[in-house]
Amino acid sequence: MKKIKITQVKSAIDRPERQKLTLQALGLNKLNSSKEVEATPQILGMVTKVSHLIKVEELA
């Protein structure tokens, strides 16, 4: 399975609770924190919901 690296680049302050919970579920809790995760359909759906707050990189 392909892996992706997700980095939070914008703050979750003044965002809806649902977006804050999505960031938590992705394992991001601070600005500039990164996480490497498998690119499953569930993860990609969460990435789509908070794409304006994160940066996504594909890993080889």
ZAMAR-650865 format. One record per atom (N, C-alpha, C): residue number from 0; residue in one letter; x, z, y. Coordinates in steps of 0.2 Angstrom, whole numbers, plus 5000, padded with zeros to 4 digits. Example, Ala and Ser with C-alpha at 12.3 -4.5 7.8 and 13.67 -1.06 7.14 Angstrom:
2
+-----+---------+------+------+------+
: num : residuo :    x :    z :    y :
+-----+---------+------+------+------+
:   0 :       A : 5066 : 5039 : 4972 :
:   0 :       A : 5062 : 5039 : 4978 :
:   0 :       A : 5066 : 5039 : 4984 :
:   1 :       S : 5064 : 5035 : 4989 :
:   1 :       S : 5068 : 5036 : 4995 :
:   1 :       S : 5064 : 5039 : 5000 :
+-----+---------+------+------+------+
//
This chain:
60
+-----+---------+------+------+------+
: num : residuo :    x :    z :    y :
+-----+---------+------+------+------+
:   0 :       M : 5004 : 5000 : 4994 :
:   0 :       M : 5000 : 5000 : 5000 :
:   0 :       M : 5004 : 5000 : 5006 :
:   1 :       K : 5002 : 4996 : 5011 :
:   1 :       K : 5006 : 4996 : 5018 :
:   1 :       K : 5006 : 5002 : 5021 :
:   2 :       K : 5011 : 5004 : 5025 :
:   2 :       K : 5011 : 5010 : 5029 :
:   2 :       K : 5011 : 5008 : 5036 :
:   3 :       I : 5008 : 5012 : 5041 :
:   3 :       I : 5009 : 5011 : 5048 :
:   3 :       I : 5011 : 5018 : 5051 :
:   4 :       K : 5014 : 5017 : 5057 :
:   4 :       K : 5016 : 5023 : 5061 :
:   4 :       K : 5012 : 5023 : 5067 :
:   5 :       I : 5009 : 5029 : 5068 :
:   5 :       I : 5004 : 5030 : 5074 :
:   5 :       I : 5007 : 5035 : 5078 :
:   6 :       T : 5007 : 5033 : 5085 :
:   6 :       T : 5010 : 5038 : 5090 :
:   6 :       T : 5004 : 5038 : 5095 :
:   7 :       Q : 5003 : 5045 : 5097 :
:   7 :       Q : 4998 : 5046 : 5103 :
:   7 :       Q : 5002 : 5045 : 5109 :
:   8 :       V : 4999 : 5041 : 5113 :
:   8 :       V : 5002 : 5039 : 5120 :
:   8 :       V : 4998 : 5041 : 5126 :
:   9 :       K : 4992 : 5043 : 5125 :
:   9 :       K : 4987 : 5046 : 5130 :
:   9 :       K : 4984 : 5052 : 5128 :
:  10 :       S : 4983 : 5056 : 5133 :
:  10 :       S : 4980 : 5063 : 5132 :
:  10 :       S : 4972 : 5062 : 5129 :
:  11 :       A : 4970 : 5067 : 5125 :
:  11 :       A : 4964 : 5068 : 5123 :
:  11 :       A : 4959 : 5072 : 5128 :
:  12 :       I : 4962 : 5074 : 5133 :
:  12 :       I : 4958 : 5078 : 5138 :
:  12 :       I : 4953 : 5073 : 5141 :
:  13 :       D : 4947 : 5076 : 5143 :
:  13 :       D : 4941 : 5072 : 5145 :
:  13 :       D : 4939 : 5066 : 5141 :
:  14 :       R : 4940 : 5067 : 5134 :
:  14 :       R : 4938 : 5062 : 5130 :
:  14 :       R : 4932 : 5065 : 5126 :
:  15 :       P : 4928 : 5061 : 5123 :
:  15 :       P : 4922 : 5064 : 5119 :
:  15 :       P : 4925 : 5068 : 5113 :
:  16 :       E : 4921 : 5073 : 5111 :
:  16 :       E : 4923 : 5077 : 5105 :
:  16 :       E : 4925 : 5073 : 5099 :
:  17 :       R : 4921 : 5068 : 5098 :
:  17 :       R : 4922 : 5064 : 5092 :
:  17 :       R : 4929 : 5061 : 5092 :
:  18 :       Q : 4931 : 5058 : 5098 :
:  18 :       Q : 4938 : 5055 : 5098 :
:  18 :       Q : 4943 : 5061 : 5097 :
:  19 :       K : 4942 : 5067 : 5099 :
:  19 :       K : 4947 : 5072 : 5098 :
:  19 :       K : 4948 : 5074 : 5091 :
:  20 :       L : 4942 : 5074 : 5088 :
:  20 :       L : 4942 : 5075 : 5080 :
:  20 :       L : 4945 : 5070 : 5076 :
:  21 :       T : 4944 : 5064 : 5079 :
:  21 :       T : 4948 : 5058 : 5075 :
:  21 :       T : 4955 : 5059 : 5076 :
:  22 :       L : 4958 : 5060 : 5082 :
:  22 :       L : 4965 : 5061 : 5083 :
:  22 :       L : 4967 : 5067 : 5078 :
:  23 :       Q : 4964 : 5072 : 5078 :
:  23 :       Q : 4966 : 5078 : 5073 :
:  23 :       Q : 4966 : 5075 : 5066 :
:  24 :       A : 4961 : 5071 : 5064 :
:  24 :       A : 4961 : 5069 : 5057 :
:  24 :       A : 4966 : 5064 : 5055 :
:  25 :       L : 4969 : 5061 : 5060 :
:  25 :       L : 4975 : 5057 : 5060 :
:  25 :       L : 4981 : 5061 : 5060 :
:  26 :       G : 4981 : 5067 : 5061 :
:  26 :       G : 4987 : 5071 : 5061 :
:  26 :       G : 4990 : 5071 : 5068 :
:  27 :       L : 4987 : 5069 : 5073 :
:  27 :       L : 4990 : 5069 : 5080 :
:  27 :       L : 4987 : 5075 : 5084 :
:  28 :       N : 4992 : 5079 : 5087 :
:  28 :       N : 4989 : 5085 : 5090 :
:  28 :       N : 4993 : 5086 : 5097 :
:  29 :       K : 4998 : 5082 : 5099 :
:  29 :       K : 5001 : 5082 : 5105 :
:  29 :       K : 5003 : 5075 : 5107 :
:  30 :       L : 5004 : 5075 : 5114 :
:  30 :       L : 5006 : 5068 : 5117 :
:  30 :       L : 5013 : 5066 : 5114 :
:  31 :       N : 5014 : 5060 : 5112 :
:  31 :       N : 5020 : 5057 : 5109 :
:  31 :       N : 5021 : 5060 : 5102 :
:  32 :       S : 5017 : 5063 : 5099 :
:  32 :       S : 5018 : 5065 : 5092 :
:  32 :       S : 5016 : 5058 : 5087 :
:  33 :       S : 5020 : 5058 : 5082 :
:  33 :       S : 5020 : 5052 : 5077 :
:  33 :       S : 5018 : 5054 : 5070 :
:  34 :       K : 5015 : 5050 : 5067 :
:  34 :       K : 5013 : 5051 : 5060 :
:  34 :       K : 5014 : 5044 : 5056 :
:  35 :       E : 5016 : 5044 : 5050 :
:  35 :       E : 5016 : 5038 : 5046 :
:  35 :       E : 5011 : 5039 : 5040 :
:  36 :       V : 5007 : 5035 : 5040 :
:  36 :       V : 5001 : 5035 : 5035 :
:  36 :       V : 5000 : 5029 : 5032 :
:  37 :       E : 4996 : 5029 : 5026 :
:  37 :       E : 4995 : 5023 : 5022 :
:  37 :       E : 4989 : 5019 : 5026 :
:  38 :       A : 4989 : 5013 : 5026 :
:  38 :       A : 4984 : 5008 : 5029 :
:  38 :       A : 4978 : 5007 : 5025 :
:  39 :       T : 4974 : 5013 : 5024 :
:  39 :       T : 4968 : 5012 : 5020 :
:  39 :       T : 4963 : 5010 : 5025 :
:  40 :       P : 4957 : 5007 : 5022 :
:  40 :       P : 4951 : 5005 : 5027 :
:  40 :       P : 4949 : 5011 : 5031 :
:  41 :       Q : 4949 : 5017 : 5028 :
:  41 :       Q : 4947 : 5023 : 5032 :
:  41 :       Q : 4951 : 5025 : 5038 :
:  42 :       I : 4958 : 5024 : 5037 :
:  42 :       I : 4963 : 5026 : 5042 :
:  42 :       I : 4962 : 5020 : 5047 :
:  43 :       L : 4962 : 5014 : 5045 :
:  43 :       L : 4961 : 5008 : 5050 :
:  43 :       L : 4955 : 5009 : 5054 :
:  44 :       G : 4949 : 5011 : 5051 :
:  44 :       G : 4943 : 5013 : 5055 :
:  44 :       G : 4944 : 5018 : 5060 :
:  45 :       M : 4948 : 5023 : 5059 :
:  45 :       M : 4949 : 5029 : 5064 :
:  45 :       M : 4954 : 5026 : 5069 :
:  46 :       V : 4959 : 5022 : 5067 :
:  46 :       V : 4963 : 5019 : 5072 :
:  46 :       V : 4960 : 5015 : 5077 :
:  47 :       T : 4955 : 5011 : 5075 :
:  47 :       T : 4951 : 5007 : 5079 :
:  47 :       T : 4947 : 5011 : 5084 :
:  48 :       K : 4944 : 5017 : 5082 :
:  48 :       K : 4940 : 5021 : 5086 :
:  48 :       K : 4944 : 5024 : 5092 :
:  49 :       V : 4951 : 5025 : 5091 :
:  49 :       V : 4955 : 5028 : 5096 :
:  49 :       V : 4961 : 5024 : 5098 :
:  50 :       S : 4960 : 5017 : 5098 :
:  50 :       S : 4965 : 5013 : 5099 :
:  50 :       S : 4968 : 5013 : 5106 :
:  51 :       H : 4963 : 5015 : 5111 :
:  51 :       H : 4965 : 5016 : 5118 :
:  51 :       H : 4970 : 5022 : 5119 :
:  52 :       L : 4970 : 5026 : 5114 :
:  52 :       L : 4974 : 5032 : 5115 :
:  52 :       L : 4981 : 5032 : 5111 :
:  53 :       I : 4982 : 5027 : 5106 :
:  53 :       I : 4987 : 5027 : 5102 :
:  53 :       I : 4991 : 5021 : 5102 :
:  54 :       K : 4997 : 5021 : 5099 :
:  54 :       K : 5001 : 5015 : 5098 :
:  54 :       K : 5002 : 5014 : 5091 :
:  55 :       V : 5001 : 5008 : 5088 :
:  55 :       V : 5002 : 5007 : 5081 :
:  55 :       V : 5008 : 5002 : 5079 :
:  56 :       E : 5012 : 5004 : 5074 :
:  56 :       E : 5017 : 5000 : 5072 :
:  56 :       E : 5017 : 4999 : 5065 :
:  57 :       E : 5018 : 4993 : 5062 :
:  57 :       E : 5018 : 4992 : 5055 :
:  57 :       E : 5025 : 4993 : 5053 :
:  58 :       L : 5026 : 4997 : 5047 :
:  58 :       L : 5032 : 4998 : 5044 :
:  58 :       L : 5034 : 4993 : 5038 :
:  59 :       A : 5040 : 4992 : 5037 :
:  59 :       A : 5042 : 4987 : 5032 :
:  59 :       A : 5041 : 4990 : 5025 :
+-----+---------+------+------+------+
//
